[in-house]
Structure formats: structure tokens, C-alpha cells
């Protein structure tokens, strides 16, 4: 029987597969009632905790730095959340509250899997250390923080670094494609098969900005009017969907580094360990936010 070596592996395919679990293992916390309860106790009710809890390592650099890193979310939503956090508490306290919610939530929702997740901590950090930080500012801020002593939380934070590293890479490719935040969101909606403006609206963009984004895409042949449509008459063109696919493919190609660094066996081990609990965690997103949230975890575009 032939034995695969690392030289035989399709690393881009491995990366694309593991990216879904990386996203899902992290993303459920954004809408977790336990996290929201903890943020509310700090003076950040409802959705106000999302930005400070994710951006805490970068927030001392100022609102503009976080706006630049988050990119596709409306700047006003980011500024309001950060200012609320400064007025009510500290970013360190918000970060600690998220850690508490992560630990409690993982034990509650996927308790049978936490030991296996924790066991990956050391080599997941090897994967993180292999990631070049150049141009990945949010990743760099997250990586600079002390690693948790708790192996489960340590593994989770390593995965969070991998998530932000991929996200920073993807944002750079959107800039390379000359796509603003609304245009990028419109292409993303079309690529995953959502209503054309759903992702843009979930990121707090209003009618005028969405219409301007559609017109901007149309000027490049990436969107077109659809007179028979029951919505506002816009749709992303096949060329727009193809561009979004090329950006995703390029993101996968540029983010193989951590998996190559740890090798095929560990890359496959991550998939085997992470995928079962991630299905449970994705159901948590469905239950707490809705079935279209966290589109990077959905399978329609794969």
C-alpha cells in the first residue's frame, strides 16, 4: 500500500477544509448567551460586547486601527462599541469575560470533546508560530498576548490566532481586488447564495451605502440590474461570483503555511478532532443568532 507523504498532500484542500472548523470553533462565542451575560455585567449589553471582546488586543492602538482591521463592519458600529467599553470597563476585563464564557461554553456544549481539543494545544501554537505576521495586524495583536495556562483555553486561543491570520490575509486580498466593505459584502452574499444584501445589512450598512455598492460593482461588470426581481432590482453578476471564488481560492493558497508546518498527520488530526464538536457549535449559532450568521462555516459555497 502506498503511504502518503507530506509532498503528496493537496495543502490548499487541507486548508480549505480546516478553515471551516477554525471559524466555527471560534465564531459561536460571538452570540453565546453566556458571553453576552458576562459583557452585560460589565456594562456592555446586547451586541456591544462583540467588537471589544474580539478587538481587545488591538483596541489600545485606537478606534481607527480596529476599523481598519475589521473593515467590512460599519465604522460607526465599531466606534460606538469601543467607546462604550472604555466608558464602562476595561478591554482586559472584556477579554477575561470572553475567556470565562469560552471555557464554560465548551464544557457545556461539547464537553465530550474538550480533552481532545486541549491535547492539541502545544502543536497548534507551533502552527501559529509558523505564520508570518507581515501585514496581519489583528493576528499580531492576538499572538502577542500571554498564552493561557488552561490547555483547553490555550488551544482555543491558538485557533483564534489562526482565524485572525486567515482573516487578515483575506482582507488584504479584498484590498488588492479594489473592493470596499459594502462591495465585498455583496459579493460574499452572492457567493454563498444569500439574499443579495443580507451580509451587508448584518454588518450595519444601510440602503444608500448598499445601493452605491451595487452601482460600483455594476460599473465593473460585477453586478447588474434585474428588472424582474422582487427586491431592489440588483444582483451580482456571474463575473462577480467568479471574482469572489478567485479571492477565496487565493485565500486558501496563501494560508497553507500553518498546516504545512505541523504536517499532514496533525492537519488531519485537527479535522478529526474539530469537525464533530463544530457541528454542535454551528447549531449554537443557528439557535442564538440565526441560520445565516457565520457564513464562513456554511457549506453551500464549497
N, C-alpha and C positions, 0 to 999 in steps of 0.2 A: 504494500500500500504506500502511495506517495504521501509524504508528510509536508504540509505547507511550511515554508519558511517566511520570515518577515518580508523577504524580497518578492514573494508571490502575492502579497496582500494588496487588495484594492483599498488603499488608505482613504481615499475620498469617500468610498461607500461606507467604510467603518465610521468615518467622521460624521457623515450624514445620519447614520443610524443612531450613534451615540448622542448627537446633538439634541435629539428629541428627549432623551432621558435627562440630559443635563438641564434642559429648560424646565422639564416637569418636576424634577427633584427640587428645584428652587422655586418655581413660579407659584405653587399652591399657597405659599405663605402670604402672598400679596393680598389675598382676600380671606384669609383664615380668621374666623371669629375670635379665636384665642389671641391672635396678634392684634386685631382691632380693639379688643377689650383692653389689652395692655397699653396700646397707644392712647386710647381714650383716658385711661387713668393718669397718663402723663399730660393730658390737656390737648390731645390731638384726636378728636372724634372723627368717625366716618372714614372717608378716603384720605384724610390729611396725613396719615402716617405712612402712606406708600412711598412717597418721594424721600422724606427724611430717613426712613429705615433703609432704603436701598442706597441712598447717596451719602450717608453719614461720613464715610471716609474722605469724600471729596468736598463736602459742604464747607469746610473751613476755607477753601480756596475762593468761595463766593458764589452767589447765585448764577452769575454768567457762566462759570465753569460747569455747573450742573446742567444748565440749559443746553450748553454745547454738547455735553456727554449724552444727555437723554434725547436730544434732537427732535424726535418725531412727536413728543408731547408738547402741547401749547405752553409757551414760556410763562404765561400768567399763572397757569396751574402749578407750575414748578415753584415760582417765586412765592405765591401765597402759602404753599405748604412749608417751604423752608423758613419763611418769616414767622409762621405760626409756631414752628418748632423752636426757633430761637426765643420767642416770647414766652413759651410755656415750659420749656425743659432744656435739655442738652442733647446734642447728637449722640454723645456717648450713652446716655440713658435710653435713647430710642434704639440704638444698636443692640444694647443689652436686652431690652424688652423683646426685640425680634429673636434674639438667641434663645431666650426662655420659651417663646412661642414655638420656635422650630423644634427644640428638644421635646417639649410636651406633645406637640402635634405628631411628630414622627412616632413617638412611643404609642400614642393613642390610635393613630390611623393605620400604621404599618408596623406595629410592634414586632411581628414575627420576622421582619426583615432588618431590624436595626443593627443586630450583631454583625450581619454580613456587610452592611454598609460601612459600619465603623471599622471593620477589618481592612478596608481598602484605604484608610486614611493616609498612611505613610507613602504609598506609591502614587496616590492621587496628587500629593504635594510634589512628588517627583515630576509628574505631568505638568503641574503648574510652573515649576521652576524651569522647565524646558521652553516655556512660552516667551518669545521675545517681547519685551514691553514697549518697544518703539511705537509711538502713536496710539497706544492703548491706555488712555489716561485713567478711566474708571477702573480698569483692571489693575493698573499700577497702584492706585489708592487702596483698593481692597487687599492686594497682595502685601502691602506694607504693614498691615495690622498684625499683632501677635496671633499666633495660631492657638486655638482653644485647646485646653488640656483634655477635655472630654473627647474621646475618639470619634463618637458619632457626630458631634458638632464640628470637630476638626475636618472630618470627611465632607460634611455639608459645605463648610466654608471653602474647601478646595474646589468642590464642584461649582460653587458660586463664582470663584475666580475664573474657572474655565468658561462659565457662561458669559461673564462680562468681557473676557478676552475675545470670544467669538463676536459678541455684540459690538464691541469697539471696531473690530475688523469689518463687520457688515456696514457700520455707519460710514467708514471710510470709503467703501465701495459705492454707497449711495451718493457721497460727495463726488466721487470720480465720475459717476453717471449723470452728474448735474441735476440731481433730484432733490427738491426741497422736501420738508417734512410732510406736507399735505400730498404732494405728488407721489412720494414714496408710499404713503399710507393707502392711496387709491390703487396703486399697482399691487400692493400686498393684498388688498381685499379681492381684487380680480383674480389673483394667482391662487388664493385659497378657496375661491368660489363663494365669497360672502356678498351680501348686498354692497353695491359699489362704494358707498360712503361709510360703511359700518366702522372700519378701523379708524378712519379719520375722526369720526364723531366720538369714538371711545377714547380718543386722545385729546378731546376737548376742542376740536376745530369746528367752527360754526359755518353757516351757509355761505357767507361771502368768500371765506378762505377756500372752501371746498369748490365753489364754482370757479374761482380763479385758478385753482389747481387743475381742474378739468380742462380749462381753456389753455393753460400752459402745456399740458400733455398733448392736447389736440394740435397745438402749433407744431409739435414734433412728430405728429402721426401716431402718437401713443394712446390717444383717446378719440372718440368720435361721437357725434350726435346720433341718437337712435329715436326718430320721431314716434315710433310705435310703442316706445317704452311707457310703462305705467308710473315710473318715477320722474326724475327731472330731465330725462332725455339724454343723459350722458352714459357712455360705457367705455371701459378701457378696451383698446383695440387688440387684436391678436399680436401685433408688434409690441404692445405694452406688456402683455403677459410674457412674451418671449424674452423681453429685456429683464423682467423680474426673475425669470428662470435662470438667465445667464448670471445674474447677480448672486442668486442662491448657489449655483454651481461653483462660482468663483469663491464665495464664502467658504464652502466645503473644501475647496482646493487649497485655500490659504490657512486653514485651521486644522490640518492633519498633524501638525508638529507634536502636540502633547501625546497623542495616541502612538505615533511612531516612536516617541521617546520611551514609553513604557513597554512597547512591544505588543505583538499580536495576542499573546495569551492573556495579558492583563486587559487589553482593549476588549476582548471577547468576554472576559470575566466581568467587566463593568456592565456590559449589555445584559449578561445573565442575571446579575445581582439587581440592577436598577430597574429593568423593564417591568417585572411583576408589581413592585410597590408603586411605580409611576402610574400604572393604570388606575390604582386606587386613588392616588393623589390627583390625577386628572379628573376623576369623578368628583373629588372635593371641589375642584374649580367649577365644574358644572353646577354643583349644588350651591356654592356660595356666591358665584359671580354670574354664571350663565354658560351655555354650551358653545358660545363663540369666543369666549375670552381665552387668552393664551394661545393664539393661533399657531405659534411655532410647535406646539405639542400635538396639533391635529394632523391627521393622515391624508386629508383629501388631496394635497398637492404632491404627495410622494408617488 
